[in-house]
Amino acid sequence: MELVQQLVSNLGVGEDQAKGGAGLILKLAQDKLGGGEFAQVASAIPGSDVLLGSAPTEESGGGGMMGALGGMAAGM
């Protein structure tokens, strides 16, 4: 996935971290946008369905939203 590779190379984070962070941002967009608006966003990002599935949850022990975003921000 091109987006994941860009995040890895530009932020210096691991691939799993990049997938989780991108997935989390997509999940937030999905929660805030209407179905039609989110469909437009998702169609513009190849592999968005895979990224959504990679978004961390509190139950996964990955630190949820703050853990993923904090890890990506640390790479900046």
N, CA, C and O atoms as a printed pandas DataFrame, in Angstrom:
     atom_number atom_name residue_name chain_id  residue_number  x_coord  y_coord  z_coord
0              1         N          MET        A               1    0.835   -1.176    0.000
1              2        CA          MET        A               1    0.000    0.000    0.000
2              3         C          MET        A               1    0.879    1.239    0.000
3              4         O          MET        A               1    1.760    1.407    0.843
4              5         N          GLU        A               2    0.622    2.064   -0.932
5              6        CA          GLU        A               2    1.451    3.253   -1.109
6              7         C          GLU        A               2    1.400    4.183    0.109
7              8         O          GLU        A               2    2.429    4.718    0.522
8              9         N          LEU        A               3    0.213    4.376    0.682
9             10        CA          LEU        A               3    0.081    5.249    1.844
10            11         C          LEU        A               3    0.922    4.740    3.008
11            12         O          LEU        A               3    1.608    5.517    3.671
12            13         N          VAL        A               4    0.867    3.447    3.251
13            14        CA          VAL        A               4    1.634    2.862    4.357
14            15         C          VAL        A               4    3.122    3.050    4.126
15            16         O          VAL        A               4    3.853    3.407    5.050
16            17         N          GLN        A               5    3.574    2.814    2.911
17            18        CA          GLN        A               5    4.995    2.975    2.611
18            19         C          GLN        A               5    5.438    4.421    2.775
19            20         O          GLN        A               5    6.547    4.679    3.242
20            21         N          GLN        A               6    4.583    5.366    2.397
21            22        CA          GLN        A               6    4.915    6.777    2.583
22            23         C          GLN        A               6    5.029    7.123    4.063
23            24         O          GLN        A               6    5.932    7.855    4.468
24            25         N          LEU        A               7    4.119    6.598    4.861
25            26        CA          LEU        A               7    4.182    6.855    6.307
26            27         C          LEU        A               7    5.443    6.250    6.910
27            28         O          LEU        A               7    6.108    6.877    7.735
28            29         N          VAL        A               8    5.769    5.031    6.498
29            30        CA          VAL        A               8    6.968    4.366    7.016
30            31         C          VAL        A               8    8.213    5.174    6.674
31            32         O          VAL        A               8    9.051    5.421    7.541
32            33         N          SER        A               9    8.337    5.583    5.422
33            34        CA          SER        A               9    9.558    6.275    5.015
34            35         C          SER        A               9    9.621    7.717    5.517
35            36         O          SER        A               9   10.703    8.204    5.846
36            37         N          ASN        A              10    8.489    8.402    5.580
37            38        CA          ASN        A              10    8.501    9.803    5.998
38            39         C          ASN        A              10    8.503    9.989    7.512
39            40         O          ASN        A              10    9.054   10.966    8.019
40            41         N          LEU        A              11    7.887    9.053    8.232
41            42        CA          LEU        A              11    7.801    9.197    9.684
42            43         C          LEU        A              11    8.775    8.306   10.426
43            44         O          LEU        A              11    9.033    8.511   11.612
44            45         N          GLY        A              12    9.318    7.316    9.730
45            46        CA          GLY        A              12   10.259    6.417   10.371
46            47         C          GLY        A              12    9.606    5.468   11.360
47            48         O          GLY        A              12   10.248    5.022   12.311
48            49         N          VAL        A              13    8.334    5.154   11.142
49            50        CA          VAL        A              13    7.625    4.208   12.006
50            51         C          VAL        A              13    7.602    2.847   11.330
51            52         O          VAL        A              13    7.906    2.731   10.143
52            53         N          GLY        A              14    7.246    1.829   12.078
53            54        CA          GLY        A              14    7.139    0.492   11.523
54            55         C          GLY        A              14    5.888    0.346   10.676
55            56         O          GLY        A              14    4.961    1.152   10.769
56            57         N          GLU        A              15    5.872   -0.686    9.852
57            58        CA          GLU        A              15    4.733   -0.896    8.956
58            59         C          GLU        A              15    3.439   -1.131    9.733
59            60         O          GLU        A              15    2.397   -0.588    9.367
60            61         N          ASP        A              16    3.488   -1.926   10.791
61            62        CA          ASP        A              16    2.286   -2.182   11.581
62            63         C          ASP        A              16    1.767   -0.904   12.232
63            64         O          ASP        A              16    0.560   -0.677   12.308
64            65         N          GLN        A              17    2.688   -0.085   12.694
65            66        CA          GLN        A              17    2.306    1.180   13.313
66            67         C          GLN        A              17    1.671    2.113   12.279
67            68         O          GLN        A              17    0.683    2.788   12.568
68            69         N          ALA        A              18    2.238    2.145   11.088
69            70        CA          ALA        A              18    1.688    2.986   10.018
70            71         C          ALA        A              18    0.293    2.511    9.631
71            72         O          ALA        A              18   -0.612    3.326    9.451
72            73         N          LYS        A              19    0.113    1.197    9.502
73            74        CA          LYS        A              19   -1.213    0.653    9.166
74            75         C          LYS        A              19   -2.219    0.984   10.257
75            76         O          LYS        A              19   -3.341    1.401    9.968
76            77         N          GLY        A              20   -1.819    0.798   11.507
77            78        CA          GLY        A              20   -2.721    1.082   12.622
78            79         C          GLY        A              20   -3.111    2.542   12.695
79            80         O          GLY        A              20   -4.279    2.868   12.908
80            81         N          GLY        A              21   -2.142    3.421   12.521
81            82        CA          GLY        A              21   -2.428    4.856   12.568
82            83         C          GLY        A              21   -3.313    5.311   11.425
83            84         O          GLY        A              21   -4.251    6.083   11.626
84            85         N          ALA        A              22   -3.018    4.834   10.228
85            86        CA          ALA        A              22   -3.842    5.194    9.069
86            87         C          ALA        A              22   -5.244    4.619    9.226
87            88         O          ALA        A              22   -6.232    5.278    8.904
88            89         N          GLY        A              23   -5.325    3.393    9.719
89            90        CA          GLY        A              23   -6.624    2.775    9.947
90            91         C          GLY        A              23   -7.436    3.521   10.981
91            92         O          GLY        A              23   -8.652    3.660   10.849
92            93         N          LEU        A              24   -6.764    3.997   12.007
93            94        CA          LEU        A              24   -7.437    4.742   13.055
94            95         C          LEU        A              24   -7.994    6.066   12.527
95            96         O          LEU        A              24   -9.115    6.452   12.859
96            97         N          ILE        A              25   -7.214    6.746   11.715
97            98        CA          ILE        A              25   -7.682    8.002   11.115
98            99         C          ILE        A              25   -8.884    7.735   10.211
99           100         O          ILE        A              25   -9.846    8.503   10.212
100          101         N          LEU        A              26   -8.829    6.649    9.440
101          102        CA          LEU        A              26   -9.970    6.288    8.603
102          103         C          LEU        A              26  -11.190    5.942    9.452
103          104         O          LEU        A              26  -12.313    6.300    9.096
104          105         N          LYS        A              27  -10.979    5.253   10.565
105          106        CA          LYS        A              27  -12.086    4.889   11.454
106          107         C          LYS        A              27  -12.733    6.146   12.022
107          108         O          LYS        A              27  -13.959    6.232   12.099
108          109         N          LEU        A              28  -11.928    7.111   12.415
109          110        CA          LEU        A              28  -12.472    8.378   12.921
110          111         C          LEU        A              28  -13.276    9.090   11.844
111          112         O          LEU        A              28  -14.345    9.635   12.120
112          113         N          ALA        A              29  -12.770    9.087   10.627
113          114        CA          ALA        A              29  -13.491    9.703    9.513
114          115         C          ALA        A              29  -14.809    8.981    9.274
115          116         O          ALA        A              29  -15.840    9.615    9.050
116          117         N          GLN        A              30  -14.772    7.661    9.323
117          118        CA          GLN        A              30  -15.978    6.861    9.117
118          119         C          GLN        A              30  -17.029    7.193   10.185
119          120         O          GLN        A              30  -18.219    7.279    9.884
120          121         N          ASP        A              31  -16.585    7.376   11.421
121          122        CA          ASP        A              31  -17.497    7.684   12.511
122          123         C          ASP        A              31  -18.097    9.083   12.396
123          124         O          ASP        A              31  -19.225    9.311   12.833
124          125         N          LYS        A              32  -17.350   10.021   11.812
125          126        CA          LYS        A              32  -17.788   11.412   11.766
126          127         C          LYS        A              32  -18.502   11.795   10.472
127          128         O          LYS        A              32  -19.334   12.702   10.473
128          129         N          LEU        A              33  -18.187   11.118    9.374
129          130        CA          LEU        A              33  -18.767   11.469    8.087
130          131         C          LEU        A              33  -20.006   10.632    7.806
131          132         O          LEU        A              33  -20.186    9.551    8.367
132          133         N          GLY        A              34  -20.839   11.144    6.942
133          134        CA          GLY        A              34  -21.966   10.351    6.466
134          135         C          GLY        A              34  -21.461    9.231    5.570
135          136         O          GLY        A              34  -20.328    9.277    5.091
136          137         N          GLY        A              35  -22.294    8.232    5.343
137          138        CA          GLY        A              35  -21.899    7.074    4.553
138          139         C          GLY        A              35  -21.404    7.423    3.163
139          140         O          GLY        A              35  -20.404    6.870    2.705
140          141         N          GLY        A              36  -22.086    8.331    2.488
141          142        CA          GLY        A              36  -21.688    8.725    1.139
142          143         C          GLY        A              36  -20.365    9.470    1.118
143          144         O          GLY        A              36  -19.533    9.254    0.237
144          145         N          GLU        A              37  -20.178   10.349    2.095
145          146        CA          GLU        A              37  -18.924   11.105    2.169
146          147         C          GLU        A              37  -17.756   10.180    2.477
147          148         O          GLU        A              37  -16.690   10.292    1.872
148          149         N          PHE        A              38  -17.962    9.258    3.429
149          150        CA          PHE        A              38  -16.870    8.346    3.756
150          151         C          PHE        A              38  -16.565    7.425    2.582
151          152         O          PHE        A              38  -15.403    7.087    2.354
152          153         N          ALA        A              39  -17.572    7.018    1.843
153          154        CA          ALA        A              39  -17.351    6.151    0.679
154          155         C          ALA        A              39  -16.437    6.830   -0.332
155          156         O          ALA        A              39  -15.612    6.171   -0.964
156          157         N          GLN        A              40  -16.578    8.144   -0.488
157          158        CA          GLN        A              40  -15.704    8.892   -1.391
158          159         C          GLN        A              40  -14.271    8.878   -0.887
159          160         O          GLN        A              40  -13.336    8.679   -1.663
160          161         N          VAL        A              41  -14.097    9.088    0.408
161          162        CA          VAL        A              41  -12.760    9.069    1.004
162          163         C          VAL        A              41  -12.145    7.687    0.843
163          164         O          VAL        A              41  -11.007    7.556    0.393
164          165         N          ALA        A              42  -12.899    6.656    1.212
165          166        CA          ALA        A              42  -12.398    5.286    1.167
166          167         C          ALA        A              42  -12.039    4.862   -0.247
167          168         O          ALA        A              42  -11.066    4.136   -0.452
168          169         N          SER        A              43  -12.816    5.309   -1.222
169          170        CA          SER        A              43  -12.526    4.916   -2.608
170          171         C          SER        A              43  -11.262    5.582   -3.135
171          172         O          SER        A              43  -10.662    5.103   -4.097
172          173         N          ALA        A              44  -10.859    6.677   -2.516
173          174        CA          ALA        A              44   -9.646    7.382   -2.952
174          175         C          ALA        A              44   -8.379    6.798   -2.336
175          176         O          ALA        A              44   -7.271    7.157   -2.735
176          177         N          ILE        A              45   -8.537    5.905   -1.373
177          178        CA          ILE        A              45   -7.379    5.319   -0.678
178          179         C          ILE        A              45   -7.360    3.820   -0.938
179          180         O          ILE        A              45   -8.161    3.079   -0.368
180          181         N          PRO        A              46   -6.455    3.372   -1.791
181          182        CA          PRO        A              46   -6.374    1.933   -2.062
182          183         C          PRO        A              46   -6.101    1.144   -0.782
183          184         O          PRO        A              46   -5.226    1.508    0.004
184          185         N          GLY        A              47   -6.843    0.076   -0.582
185          186        CA          GLY        A              47   -6.650   -0.756    0.593
186          187         C          GLY        A              47   -7.262   -0.200    1.859
187          188         O          GLY        A              47   -6.910   -0.633    2.956
188          189         N          SER        A              48   -8.177    0.756    1.730
189          190        CA          SER        A              48   -8.756    1.374    2.923
190          191         C          SER        A              48   -9.474    0.350    3.798
191          192         O          SER        A              48   -9.485    0.487    5.021
192          193         N          ASP        A              49  -10.068   -0.667    3.193
193          194        CA          ASP        A              49  -10.753   -1.689    3.985
194          195         C          ASP        A              49   -9.764   -2.464    4.857
195          196         O          ASP        A              49  -10.074   -2.813    5.996
196          197         N          VAL        A              50   -8.575   -2.731    4.316
197          198        CA          VAL        A              50   -7.535   -3.426    5.082
198          199         C          VAL        A              50   -7.038   -2.520    6.204
199          200         O          VAL        A              50   -6.822   -2.974    7.328
200          201         N          LEU        A              51   -6.858   -1.239    5.891
201          202        CA          LEU        A              51   -6.388   -0.297    6.907
202          203         C          LEU        A              51   -7.400   -0.153    8.040
203          204         O          LEU        A              51   -7.016   -0.091    9.208
204          205         N          LEU        A              52   -8.688   -0.100    7.704
205          206        CA          LEU        A              52   -9.712   -0.024    8.740
206          207         C          LEU        A              52   -9.627   -1.221    9.677
207          208         O          LEU        A              52   -9.810   -1.084   10.887
208          209         N          GLY        A              53   -9.353   -2.375    9.124
209          210        CA          GLY        A              53   -9.212   -3.573    9.934
210          211         C          GLY        A              53   -7.959   -3.575   10.782
211          212         O          GLY        A              53   -7.859   -4.342   11.740
212          213         N          SER        A              54   -6.998   -2.726   10.442
213          214        CA          SER        A              54   -5.739   -2.646   11.193
214          215         C          SER        A              54   -5.786   -1.633   12.324
215          216         O          SER        A              54   -4.851   -1.547   13.120
216          217         N          ALA        A              55   -6.867   -0.865   12.403
217          218        CA          ALA        A              55   -6.978    0.158   13.445
218          219         C          ALA        A              55   -6.982   -0.503   14.812
219          220         O          ALA        A              55   -7.737   -1.447   15.044
220          221         N          PRO        A              56   -6.138   -0.012   15.725
221          222        CA          PRO        A              56   -6.098   -0.603   17.063
222          223         C          PRO        A              56   -7.365   -0.289   17.844
223          224         O          PRO        A              56   -8.034    0.715   17.599
224          225         N          THR        A              57   -7.677   -1.154   18.775
225          226        CA          THR        A              57   -8.800   -0.935   19.681
226          227         C          THR        A              57   -8.273   -1.066   21.101
227          228         O          THR        A              57   -7.188   -1.604   21.322
228          229         N          GLU        A              58   -9.022   -0.587   22.031
229          230        CA          GLU        A              58   -8.617   -0.731   23.439
230          231         C          GLU        A              58   -8.512   -2.206   23.800
231          232         O          GLU        A              58   -7.640   -2.603   24.573
232          233         N          GLU        A              59   -9.413   -3.025   23.233
233          234        CA          GLU        A              59   -9.420   -4.446   23.538
234          235         C          GLU        A              59   -8.193   -5.164   22.999
235          236         O          GLU        A              59   -7.790   -6.198   23.534
236          237         N          SER        A              60   -7.598   -4.621   21.940
237          238        CA          SER        A              60   -6.441   -5.285   21.338
238          239         C          SER        A              60   -5.162   -5.068   22.145
239          240         O          SER        A              60   -4.133   -5.682   21.865
240          241         N          GLY        A              61   -5.233   -4.202   23.137
241          242        CA          GLY        A              61   -4.058   -3.941   23.961
242          243         C          GLY        A              61   -3.043   -3.051   23.272
243          244         O          GLY        A              61   -1.924   -2.896   23.760
244          245         N          GLY        A              62   -3.416   -2.464   22.144
245          246        CA          GLY        A              62   -2.497   -1.617   21.401
246          247         C          GLY        A              62   -2.493   -0.172   21.836
247          248         O          GLY        A              62   -1.836    0.661   21.211
248          249         N          GLY        A              63   -3.211    0.141   22.893
249          250        CA          GLY        A              63   -3.234    1.523   23.351
250          251         C          GLY        A              63   -4.308    2.337   22.674
251          252         O          GLY        A              63   -4.450    3.526   22.960
252          253         N          GLY        A              64   -5.063    1.732   21.789
253          254        CA          GLY        A              64   -6.155    2.436   21.134
254          255         C          GLY        A              64   -5.696    3.629   20.333
255          256         O          GLY        A              64   -4.577    3.669   19.820
256          257         N          MET        A              65   -6.572    4.589   20.238
257          258        CA          MET        A              65   -6.322    5.769   19.419
258          259         C          MET        A              65   -5.088    6.533   19.873
259          260         O          MET        A              65   -4.244    6.892   19.052
260          261         N          MET        A              66   -4.977    6.779   21.148
261          262        CA          MET        A              66   -3.865    7.589   21.621
262          263         C          MET        A              66   -2.526    6.875   21.438
263          264         O          MET        A              66   -1.519    7.514   21.132
264          265         N          GLY        A              67   -2.510    5.579   21.620
265          266        CA          GLY        A              67   -1.267    4.838   21.418
266          267         C          GLY        A              67   -0.797    4.878   19.985
267          268         O          GLY        A              67    0.389    5.077   19.720
268          269         N          ALA        A              68   -1.722    4.689   19.053
269          270        CA          ALA        A              68   -1.354    4.695   17.638
270          271         C          ALA        A              68   -0.923    6.076   17.180
271          272         O          ALA        A              68    0.096    6.221   16.505
272          273         N          LEU        A              69   -1.692    7.087   17.543
273          274        CA          LEU        A              69   -1.342    8.439   17.119
274          275         C          LEU        A              69   -0.075    8.921   17.805
275          276         O          LEU        A              69    0.735    9.625   17.202
276          277         N          GLY        A              70    0.092    8.545   19.059
277          278        CA          GLY        A              70    1.316    8.927   19.778
278          279         C          GLY        A              70    2.547    8.297   19.147
279          280         O          GLY        A              70    3.593    8.937   19.038
280          281         N          GLY        A              71    2.420    7.042   18.732
281          282        CA          GLY        A              71    3.549    6.367   18.082
282          283         C          GLY        A              71    3.891    7.004   16.766
283          284         O          GLY        A              71    5.069    7.153   16.441
284          285         N          MET        A              72    2.873    7.394   15.982
285          286        CA          MET        A              72    3.148    8.046   14.704
286          287         C          MET        A              72    3.749    9.436   14.937
287          288         O          MET        A              72    4.664    9.850   14.225
288          289         N          ALA        A              73    3.236   10.144   15.927
289          290        CA          ALA        A              73    3.755   11.480   16.209
290          291         C          ALA        A              73    5.190   11.422   16.689
291          292         O          ALA        A              73    5.973   12.328   16.402
292          293         N          ALA        A              74    5.550   10.380   17.410
293          294        CA          ALA        A              74    6.921   10.238   17.895
294          295         C          ALA        A              74    7.907   10.097   16.752
295          296         O          ALA        A              74    9.079   10.447   16.889
296          297         N          GLY        A              75    7.434    9.586   15.626
297          298        CA          GLY        A              75    8.309    9.428   14.466
298          299         C          GLY        A              75    8.565   10.708   13.723
299          300         O          GLY        A              75    9.431   10.762   12.850
300          301         N          MET        A              76    7.819   11.745   14.059
301          302        CA          MET        A              76    7.962   13.011   13.315
302          303         C          MET        A              76    9.152   13.788   13.787
303          304         O          MET        A              76    9.424   14.874   13.274
